[in-house]
Amino acid sequence: MQKVCYTLDIKESFTPLYHASANMVERKNRDLKPRLAILVGDDHTTWAEKLPAIRFAMNTSWCETTGQTAAYLTFGRELRTLDDITHDLTSIVETENFVPQITPYLEKMSRSWQDARSINERQQDRQKVYADAHKREVAPFAVGDRVWVNTHTLSSADKGITTKFHPKRDGPYEILRVVSPVSFQVCNPTESNIPLGIYHMSALTPVEGQVNEKPVVEIKRRGRPPKKKTLPSNNNGPSSGRVQDHGGSV
């Protein structure tokens, strides 16, 4: 994927850790889960069989954000049902002969995309007004500032760990890089050259006063796993093992 993005000159932008609202896929998952719960009933093993029907329903539903269905904006037409193909195939062939009318059709699609983009921008502005009304004003962080990071420890009976007994915030950690106005890369003050992950400002709390304590449960390094290189084999036998390259980006 990194090679494809580099070839197509695509800039990758990762969402902050534990901030699902920044991931647009989670919005669709919120629509998907209740539909799956309704269709599977008591037999939860049949969830995969229900996905095609749910996918068709979601792709053909009118979207308030764009003013169109997802299928129309992707394929240039609405999806056909089995009833359309079985009982009305003649009208489909007569009305979808694109050879003599391809130019008007493309102009229509261009207008539809522009309308969807303008509707989307208006909806974003409207949602921003509601979001800003409940926004918690937090002073922006700068490189070198020390912060507490919200913890997400999972309970484990084998390790004797209980989530409720762990601190809700741990630290101190240090701001290593400002990724965006609301996202910051943190590191351990004792190892300032090793980034530990990118967090949204809602997960960070400024440290007040002098704190010399170490984190109770140090957060693990987040990002792409380190690349593995296999040593070339020689004539005397198989390769001697693997070495890890810890130069992968985060």
trRosetta pair geometry for C-beta under 8 A, 3 or more apart (Angstrom, degrees):
i j d omega theta_ij theta_ji phi_ij phi_ji
1 4 5.6 -52 -149 34 36 112
1 5 6.4 34 154 -17 67 105
2 5 5.8 -55 -147 38 31 110
2 6 6.3 31 154 -19 65 108
2 12 7.7 -47 -112 -32 70 147
3 6 5.7 -56 -147 38 31 111
3 7 6.3 30 155 -20 65 107
4 7 5.8 -56 -147 36 29 110
4 8 6.2 5 163 3 66 112
4 10 7.5 -5 121 32 75 129
5 8 6.3 -67 -138 52 26 94
5 10 4.1 -96 -147 70 76 102
5 11 7.5 136 178 -68 114 10
5 12 5.5 10 -165 -49 164 100
6 9 7.6 23 -175 -77 29 36
6 10 7.9 -71 -39 43 21 73
14 198 6.5 123 92 46 112 143
15 19 6.3 -146 162 77 99 97
15 22 4.3 158 -146 104 110 117
15 23 5.0 -54 -53 -66 172 87
16 19 4.2 32 78 23 102 135
16 22 6.1 85 28 23 85 157
16 182 7.9 -97 -31 119 144 87
16 183 4.9 -152 -69 -122 114 106
16 198 5.2 -114 -117 122 69 88
16 199 5.4 80 -168 -154 114 21
16 200 3.9 151 87 -45 161 79
16 203 7.4 -175 150 15 129 130
17 197 5.1 9 -23 166 142 130
17 198 6.4 141 -11 74 88 58
17 199 5.5 -42 47 -95 98 69
17 200 7.8 -146 55 -4 53 79
17 203 7.4 -66 83 37 85 173
17 222 5.7 -29 -78 -175 136 175
18 150 7.1 -135 102 88 152 118
18 152 5.8 -167 -96 -46 142 147
18 199 7.5 0 46 -131 100 86
18 200 7.7 -124 81 21 74 105
18 203 6.1 100 82 -90 117 146
19 22 4.9 35 120 5 105 116
19 23 7.9 135 102 -14 66 89
19 199 7.7 130 -28 -161 120 52
19 200 4.0 94 -78 -17 151 139
19 202 7.0 124 -109 50 112 115
19 203 7.0 -109 -62 -26 103 121
20 23 5.6 -62 -161 34 52 110
20 26 4.5 133 175 -113 100 171
21 26 7.2 -97 -89 79 27 139
22 200 7.0 -174 -29 -79 137 131
23 26 4.6 82 87 -7 101 107
23 27 8.0 -170 104 -11 62 77
24 27 5.6 -40 -166 19 51 116
24 28 7.5 43 145 -10 69 97
25 28 5.9 -57 -162 38 44 107
25 29 6.3 47 143 -23 72 105
26 29 5.1 -50 -145 36 40 117
26 30 6.5 49 153 -28 66 96
27 30 5.8 -47 -157 24 32 114
27 31 7.4 25 147 -9 59 101
28 31 5.6 -54 -157 38 43 108
28 32 6.1 43 146 -25 71 108
28 58 7.2 81 -153 -176 100 147
29 32 5.2 -53 -140 36 37 115
29 33 6.2 42 164 -30 70 101
30 33 6.5 -42 -141 22 25 110
31 34 7.3 -67 -164 37 31 97
31 35 6.9 20 153 -10 65 117
31 58 6.4 119 122 -115 133 120
32 35 6.0 -74 -158 42 34 109
32 36 6.2 30 155 -20 73 110
32 54 6.4 89 -137 153 77 139
32 58 7.3 -21 -83 -65 79 152
33 36 5.8 -57 -147 36 31 110
33 37 6.4 32 156 -21 65 106
34 37 5.4 -52 -146 35 37 115
34 38 6.5 38 155 -22 66 102
35 38 5.8 -52 -150 32 33 111
35 39 6.4 19 158 -10 66 110
35 50 7.8 -179 133 147 89 122
35 54 4.9 130 124 -125 138 120
35 57 7.4 -177 -144 75 152 140
35 58 8.0 -128 0 -55 166 107
36 39 6.1 -65 -143 43 30 101
36 40 5.9 18 168 -14 70 114
36 47 5.4 33 -164 -143 117 102
36 50 6.0 137 -124 92 69 136
36 51 7.9 7 -97 -80 105 67
36 54 6.8 -22 -66 -67 71 162
37 40 6.6 -56 -131 38 22 102
38 41 7.9 8 163 -61 30 60
39 50 4.2 135 111 -138 142 144
39 53 7.3 154 -120 77 157 130
39 54 7.2 -122 -4 -58 151 110
40 43 6.0 -130 179 79 77 63
40 44 5.4 61 154 -111 139 44
40 46 5.5 165 -131 69 84 89
40 47 5.2 -19 -83 -82 136 73
40 50 6.2 -105 -63 -13 77 150
43 46 4.9 38 118 2 110 114
44 47 6.3 0 -177 -38 58 107
46 49 4.8 -43 -176 33 82 119
46 50 6.5 81 130 -25 86 99
47 50 5.8 -62 -157 33 39 111
47 51 7.3 58 149 -45 66 91
48 51 5.9 -31 -161 -5 41 119
49 52 7.9 -46 179 17 41 97
50 53 6.0 -62 -167 44 57 108
50 54 5.9 51 143 -19 84 112
51 54 5.7 -64 -143 43 33 108
51 55 5.8 36 160 -25 70 108
52 55 5.7 -55 -143 36 28 113
52 56 6.4 29 158 -19 64 104
53 56 5.8 -53 -150 34 31 111
53 57 6.4 29 153 -17 64 107
54 57 5.7 -55 -147 38 33 111
54 58 6.2 28 157 -16 68 108
55 58 6.0 -57 -144 40 29 106
55 59 6.1 22 160 -15 65 112
56 59 6.0 -61 -143 41 26 106
56 60 6.2 3 165 -1 64 116
56 79 6.6 -139 -148 108 86 156
57 60 6.4 -72 -142 47 23 96
57 61 6.2 36 158 -42 64 108
58 61 5.8 -44 -142 14 30 118
58 70 7.2 5 134 24 74 139
59 69 6.8 69 154 166 50 104
59 70 4.8 -95 -142 73 61 111
59 71 4.5 81 156 -52 98 98
59 74 7.9 -52 -156 25 109 137
59 79 6.3 60 110 -17 116 141
60 69 5.4 -1 -149 -159 33 146
60 70 7.9 -78 -51 46 25 82
60 71 5.6 1 -84 3 62 136
60 78 6.5 71 -131 -162 96 93
60 79 5.4 -95 -77 39 112 112
61 69 6.3 141 68 -124 27 95
61 70 7.8 23 53 6 70 96
62 67 7.8 -20 -172 -169 94 28
62 68 7.2 -99 -140 -177 69 13
62 69 5.8 -63 -90 -71 45 79
63 66 4.8 33 90 36 119 94
63 67 7.2 -42 82 4 74 18
63 68 6.5 -9 43 71 97 44
63 69 6.6 132 -5 -112 90 32
63 70 6.6 80 -30 -47 134 78
64 67 7.5 28 -157 -70 26 49
64 123 6.9 133 127 -111 85 141
65 119 6.9 127 154 124 37 98
65 120 5.4 43 161 -112 86 75
65 123 4.8 -145 -131 82 66 167
66 73 6.4 -37 156 -54 152 150
66 116 4.0 11 -167 -154 94 99
66 119 5.8 111 -153 82 25 122
66 120 5.5 6 -91 -63 66 99
67 115 6.2 -82 75 136 142 103
67 116 5.9 -146 50 -103 94 64
67 119 4.4 158 -16 -36 117 177
68 72 4.9 -114 175 76 113 125
68 73 5.2 120 101 -48 134 101
68 112 6.3 72 -76 -178 151 107
68 115 7.8 102 -35 93 115 107
68 116 5.4 -52 14 -90 119 118
69 72 4.7 93 59 4 87 102
69 73 7.2 -166 87 -2 47 86
69 78 6.4 63 53 -113 145 86
70 73 6.1 -62 -149 42 32 105
70 74 6.1 23 157 -14 68 115
71 74 5.9 -67 -145 42 27 105
71 75 5.7 -24 178 25 69 113
71 77 7.5 -49 139 94 97 47
71 78 5.8 76 100 -139 125 44
71 79 4.6 -86 -155 -28 160 96
72 75 7.1 -70 -119 56 19 76
72 76 6.9 20 -168 -153 54 8
72 77 6.5 -79 -119 143 67 5
72 78 5.6 -12 -73 -73 94 63
72 112 7.2 -103 142 170 110 148
73 112 7.0 -154 -101 134 72 113
73 113 6.8 114 -143 -98 91 74
73 116 5.9 70 -104 -83 129 173
75 79 7.5 89 42 -72 149 72
76 105 7.3 58 179 167 130 105
76 109 5.2 -33 -122 -100 100 131
77 96 7.3 20 -103 -116 159 124
80 84 4.3 -121 -163 78 94 139
80 85 5.7 95 142 -48 130 91
80 92 7.0 20 -104 -111 143 141
81 84 4.9 108 53 0 71 99
81 85 7.5 -145 95 1 42 85
82 85 5.9 -59 -150 41 36 106
82 86 5.9 30 156 -18 70 114
83 86 5.9 -59 -137 41 29 108
83 87 5.9 -18 180 21 67 114
83 88 7.6 35 136 10 69 103
84 87 7.3 -78 -129 53 14 78
84 88 5.2 -57 -155 57 56 110
84 89 7.8 110 145 -73 61 54
84 92 6.7 95 160 -63 102 128
85 88 7.7 -31 -51 58 10 68
85 89 5.8 42 -163 -82 47 95
85 92 7.4 -10 -103 -9 55 161
86 89 7.4 176 54 -37 1 102
88 91 5.0 -32 177 35 94 115
88 92 6.4 104 122 -26 81 94
89 92 5.5 -56 -154 33 39 116
89 93 6.5 36 153 -19 70 103
90 93 6.0 -57 -153 35 32 107
90 94 6.3 23 155 -13 67 111
91 94 5.7 -58 -142 42 34 109
91 95 5.8 14 166 -6 70 116
92 95 6.5 -66 -136 46 22 96
92 96 5.7 -14 176 12 62 123
93 96 6.8 -74 -127 50 16 90
93 97 7.2 42 166 -56 56 91
94 97 6.9 -38 -163 -15 25 110
97 100 6.7 25 121 22 104 94
97 101 7.5 86 95 23 72 103
98 101 6.4 -98 -148 68 43 76
98 102 5.1 69 162 -86 88 81
98 105 6.0 -43 -139 4 96 166
99 102 6.6 -15 -139 -35 17 107
101 104 5.1 -45 -172 46 87 110
101 105 5.6 95 127 -30 85 102
102 105 5.5 -60 -148 39 31 116
102 106 6.3 31 157 -20 68 105
103 106 5.9 -53 -145 35 30 107
103 107 6.4 29 156 -17 63 106
104 107 5.6 -56 -147 39 34 112
104 108 6.3 39 153 -23 66 104
105 108 5.6 -53 -151 33 31 113
105 109 6.5 29 152 -17 64 104
106 109 5.6 -52 -147 37 35 111
106 110 6.3 39 152 -22 65 103
107 110 5.6 -50 -147 33 33 114
107 111 6.6 33 153 -17 64 103
108 111 5.9 -55 -152 36 32 109
108 112 6.4 33 150 -21 65 106
109 112 5.4 -52 -147 35 35 114
109 113 6.4 35 155 -19 67 103
110 113 5.9 -52 -148 35 31 109
110 114 6.5 29 154 -16 63 107
111 114 5.7 -56 -148 39 33 111
111 115 6.2 34 154 -19 66 106
112 115 5.7 -54 -146 37 30 111
112 116 6.3 31 154 -19 65 106
113 116 5.7 -53 -145 37 31 111
113 117 6.3 32 154 -21 64 105
114 117 5.7 -53 -147 35 31 112
114 118 6.4 27 156 -15 65 106
115 118 5.9 -57 -147 39 31 107
115 119 6.2 30 155 -17 66 108
116 119 5.8 -55 -145 39 30 110
116 120 6.2 34 154 -23 64 107
117 120 5.6 -53 -147 34 29 114
117 121 6.5 30 154 -19 63 104
118 121 5.7 -51 -149 34 33 111
118 122 6.5 33 153 -18 64 104
119 122 5.7 -55 -150 36 33 111
119 123 6.3 32 153 -18 66 107
120 123 5.8 -56 -147 38 31 111
120 124 6.4 33 153 -21 65 105
121 124 5.7 -52 -148 34 32 113
121 125 6.5 33 153 -18 64 103
122 125 5.8 -53 -151 35 33 111
122 126 6.4 32 151 -19 65 106
123 126 5.6 -54 -147 37 34 112
123 127 6.2 30 155 -16 67 107
124 127 5.8 -56 -144 40 31 108
124 128 6.2 37 153 -27 64 105
125 128 5.6 -51 -147 30 31 116
125 129 7.0 38 153 -25 61 97
126 129 6.0 -48 -160 23 34 112
126 130 7.3 25 149 -8 63 102
127 130 5.8 -56 -155 39 41 108
127 131 6.1 38 150 -19 72 109
128 131 5.5 -56 -141 41 34 111
128 132 6.0 33 160 -21 68 108
129 132 6.1 -56 -144 36 25 107
129 133 6.8 35 152 -31 58 102
130 133 5.8 -49 -156 20 33 117
130 134 7.6 2 158 6 61 102
131 134 6.8 -78 -162 48 34 89
131 135 6.4 58 143 -61 69 99
132 135 4.9 -29 -143 -9 43 128
136 202 7.6 102 53 -114 122 88
138 201 5.8 169 82 155 141 120
138 202 7.9 180 -5 -89 154 48
139 206 6.9 1 62 -37 110 145
140 181 6.9 -65 -117 -163 128 73
140 201 7.6 -63 -121 -115 58 143
141 145 4.7 -137 -159 58 90 146
141 147 6.5 -25 -114 -59 144 133
141 175 4.9 171 149 -78 123 154
141 178 7.2 179 90 -97 84 98
141 184 5.4 0 71 -88 134 159
141 201 7.1 -175 -1 -119 110 99
141 204 6.6 -39 -41 124 147 149
141 206 7.2 -177 -95 -86 96 94
142 145 5.3 106 57 -27 64 113
142 175 6.6 139 96 83 29 149
142 178 7.2 -35 -133 -57 40 126
143 175 5.5 -133 -119 110 34 102
143 176 7.0 6 -138 172 88 15
143 177 6.7 16 -102 -98 106 31
143 178 6.4 -94 -53 -23 86 93
144 174 6.5 -23 -145 -169 28 107
144 175 6.3 -32 27 63 25 92
145 174 7.2 153 80 -152 36 61
145 175 4.7 27 51 9 83 124
145 206 6.6 -56 172 -126 121 93
145 207 7.9 163 168 31 76 91
146 171 7.1 135 173 161 89 128
146 172 4.4 12 -178 176 114 133
146 173 7.0 151 -154 76 65 32
146 174 5.6 -36 -98 -95 65 68
146 175 7.8 -124 -70 -4 22 79
146 189 7.0 -5 -107 -68 106 128
146 206 7.6 86 84 -162 60 61
146 207 4.1 -39 109 34 102 135
146 211 7.0 -174 136 51 147 111
147 171 6.4 -129 106 -122 45 159
147 172 6.8 127 58 -157 25 82
147 173 5.8 -35 66 68 77 84
147 174 7.6 140 19 -104 78 19
147 175 6.5 70 -6 -49 119 89
147 184 7.8 88 10 97 159 146
147 186 6.8 -98 58 -111 117 127
147 204 4.4 -7 174 -167 145 103
147 205 6.2 138 -167 66 83 39
147 206 5.8 -55 -108 -103 77 37
147 207 6.0 -143 -96 -19 20 89
148 169 3.9 45 156 163 124 123
148 170 6.7 140 -159 60 83 19
148 171 4.2 -137 -113 8 54 136
148 172 6.7 -67 -75 -110 59 62
148 173 7.6 114 -118 21 18 88
148 204 7.0 144 72 -160 52 51
148 205 4.3 -16 55 61 105 100
148 206 7.8 -5 13 65 82 8
148 207 6.2 126 -33 -73 80 82
149 169 6.6 152 71 -156 28 76
149 170 6.1 -35 63 63 81 73
149 171 5.7 125 10 -68 77 105
149 173 5.4 20 -23 16 118 138
149 186 6.3 -168 -75 77 132 174
149 199 6.2 -141 -135 -71 105 172
149 203 6.2 22 -156 144 68 97
149 204 6.2 -20 -100 -102 61 68
149 219 6.3 -48 98 -30 148 144
150 168 6.6 -31 -140 159 74 73
150 169 5.7 -46 -94 -98 46 76
150 199 7.9 160 34 -160 90 134
150 203 4.3 -102 22 -155 115 81
150 204 7.7 -96 -9 -60 85 32
150 205 7.9 98 -53 -12 77 101
151 166 6.0 -115 114 135 147 119
151 167 6.2 94 8 89 144 72
151 168 6.3 -167 38 -173 96 23
151 169 6.5 -178 -8 -105 88 19
151 170 5.0 64 -60 -5 118 112
151 217 6.6 80 -135 67 135 119
151 219 7.7 -147 -114 -77 75 99
153 161 6.5 -117 164 169 117 126
153 163 5.4 173 92 -118 86 72
153 166 4.4 0 47 68 149 173
153 217 6.1 51 -85 88 127 167
154 161 7.5 66 93 106 51 128
154 163 6.5 -29 -144 -76 20 113
155 161 5.9 -172 -143 104 42 80
155 162 5.4 17 -122 -128 101 41
155 163 4.6 -76 -53 -19 87 93
156 159 4.1 30 102 33 125 104
156 160 7.4 -14 93 26 81 25
156 161 4.5 36 42 45 88 107
157 160 7.4 31 -171 -76 32 36
161 166 7.2 21 -171 -55 94 121
162 165 4.5 59 81 14 105 110
162 166 7.2 -177 89 -21 55 85
163 166 5.8 -58 -154 23 36 113
166 216 7.4 174 -156 105 81 135
166 217 6.6 -16 -152 -2 121 142
167 170 5.3 121 85 -74 123 82
167 216 5.7 119 12 28 125 145
167 217 7.8 -178 40 17 96 100
169 205 5.8 -19 -141 28 157 131
170 215 4.7 68 158 -150 107 97
170 216 5.5 -110 -130 35 116 89
170 217 6.0 -83 -117 51 167 75
170 218 7.9 -150 138 -91 135 30
170 219 7.4 153 80 -39 125 93
171 207 6.6 -132 115 -74 138 120
171 211 7.6 54 111 115 94 147
171 215 5.7 -8 -103 -90 14 93
172 189 6.7 28 100 -20 96 128
172 207 4.9 7 -115 -75 125 154
172 211 5.1 121 -30 92 128 126
172 213 7.4 108 -3 68 84 74
172 215 7.6 -140 29 -64 25 82
173 186 4.4 40 142 177 132 124
173 187 6.7 155 -172 71 94 27
173 188 6.3 -63 -125 -95 80 42
173 189 7.1 -170 -146 -30 33 80
173 196 7.1 -92 -146 41 135 144
173 215 7.2 27 -57 -62 87 127
173 219 7.6 -13 -77 25 143 122
174 186 6.6 139 71 -158 38 74
174 187 5.5 -35 67 67 91 79
174 188 7.3 45 20 152 96 10
174 189 4.7 107 -27 -81 126 77
174 192 6.3 -34 77 -112 144 95
175 178 7.1 27 172 -66 121 72
175 184 5.2 -50 -133 -180 102 128
175 185 7.4 95 -164 72 60 53
175 186 6.2 -50 -100 -102 41 68
176 184 8.0 133 42 168 62 81
176 185 4.8 -66 66 107 101 95
176 186 6.1 133 1 -143 96 14
176 187 4.2 73 -57 -8 128 114
176 192 6.6 164 -107 -168 99 74
176 195 5.5 -149 78 -102 160 85
177 184 7.2 166 84 -161 49 60
177 185 4.1 12 52 45 93 122
177 195 7.2 -28 13 -103 115 126
178 181 7.9 28 177 -91 110 28
178 183 8.0 115 -172 86 52 59
178 184 5.9 -31 -113 -111 53 81
178 185 7.8 -118 -54 20 13 83
179 183 4.1 -53 73 105 117 104
179 184 6.3 -166 13 -94 90 22
179 185 5.7 103 -43 -30 107 92
179 198 5.4 26 -25 -139 159 124
180 183 4.3 45 40 33 97 100
182 200 6.0 1 147 -152 95 78
182 201 4.9 -97 -160 -1 67 114
183 198 5.4 24 175 174 109 108
183 199 7.1 167 -151 83 67 29
183 200 5.9 -40 -98 -100 72 52
183 201 7.3 -101 -71 -31 29 78
184 198 7.0 167 84 -151 26 66
184 199 6.1 -28 65 63 77 78
184 201 6.7 81 -3 -80 109 72
184 204 6.5 0 51 -34 130 161
185 195 5.1 -28 174 -144 119 121
185 196 7.9 146 -179 48 73 59
185 197 7.1 -168 -141 105 67 25
185 198 5.0 -37 -88 -94 73 74
185 199 7.9 134 -103 15 26 70
185 250 7.6 111 -139 102 125 128
186 195 7.5 110 72 -155 34 70
186 196 5.5 -43 92 55 81 107
186 197 6.5 -9 47 63 90 68
186 198 7.9 153 7 -105 73 27
186 199 6.0 3 -7 13 119 118
186 204 7.6 175 -66 -101 132 121
187 191 6.5 -123 172 94 104 70
187 192 5.3 105 109 -138 139 44
187 193 7.5 134 -162 30 155 14
187 194 6.0 137 -144 77 111 56
187 195 5.5 -77 -78 -108 100 41
187 196 5.5 151 -109 -5 44 95
188 191 4.7 35 71 42 108 89
188 192 7.4 -118 81 -69 53 44
188 194 7.0 -1 32 70 97 104
188 196 6.5 92 -27 -46 79 133
188 215 7.6 -95 -118 1 100 124
188 218 6.8 5 -91 -147 130 118
189 192 6.4 6 -151 -69 35 93
191 194 4.6 -9 140 27 114 115
194 221 6.8 -71 162 -98 106 125
195 198 8.0 10 172 -54 124 71
195 221 7.3 95 98 -142 56 95
195 223 7.4 70 99 -37 109 142
195 250 4.9 -153 88 50 124 159
196 219 5.5 93 167 94 132 108
196 220 7.4 157 -158 115 94 22
196 221 5.3 -105 -130 -106 56 57
196 222 6.5 56 156 14 53 83
197 219 6.8 -85 17 138 128 131
197 221 7.0 169 -44 -160 85 39
197 222 3.3 46 -95 38 111 123
197 223 6.8 -155 -100 -39 66 84
197 250 7.1 -126 -95 177 40 126
198 222 7.5 -116 18 88 62 124
198 250 7.6 152 -26 135 94 103
199 203 4.6 -105 -180 76 114 126
199 204 5.8 123 110 -49 126 102
200 203 5.3 91 63 5 75 101
200 204 7.7 -159 99 -3 42 94
201 204 5.6 -67 -149 41 43 109
207 211 5.4 -101 -172 18 128 134
214 218 7.7 -36 164 -69 97 103
215 218 4.7 118 80 -86 129 62
215 219 7.3 -77 170 -7 166 72
219 222 7.7 -32 153 -26 109 103
221 250 7.2 -98 179 -108 96 128
222 250 6.8 88 93 -160 60 107
223 248 7.0 163 124 118 114 104
223 249 6.8 -127 177 122 131 49
223 250 3.1 -90 -90 -136 156 68
224 248 4.8 -121 92 161 108 127
224 249 6.2 46 28 71 125 64
224 250 6.9 -146 21 -106 76 35
225 248 6.9 34 103 69 29 171
226 244 5.0 56 118 180 135 108
226 245 6.0 -180 177 79 98 52
226 246 4.9 -40 -120 -104 136 52
226 247 7.7 91 -141 31 91 41
226 248 4.9 -162 -116 5 47 124
227 244 7.6 145 82 -162 44 64
227 245 4.7 -18 72 62 94 112
227 247 7.5 -34 30 58 110 78
227 248 5.4 146 -16 -68 85 109
228 242 5.7 -3 -171 -176 108 127
228 243 7.8 155 -155 81 64 38
228 244 5.8 -40 -104 -108 70 68
228 245 7.2 -173 -92 17 19 84
229 242 7.1 152 77 -158 45 77
229 243 5.9 -21 66 68 95 84
229 244 7.8 153 22 -113 77 20
229 245 5.7 63 -12 -26 112 114
230 239 5.9 28 175 153 91 175
230 242 5.8 -43 -103 -106 60 85
231 239 4.7 151 77 -164 86 111
231 240 5.7 -24 75 43 149 85
231 241 6.6 41 15 63 125 49
231 242 7.1 -155 -4 -100 86 34
231 243 6.8 74 -51 -1 99 101
232 239 6.7 -172 120 -104 12 108
233 237 7.3 -115 -162 107 100 39
233 238 5.5 -59 -122 -153 120 38
233 239 4.5 -87 -79 -58 76 74
234 237 7.1 18 69 44 82 53
239 242 7.9 62 124 -63 128 59
245 248 7.0 107 107 -36 87 82
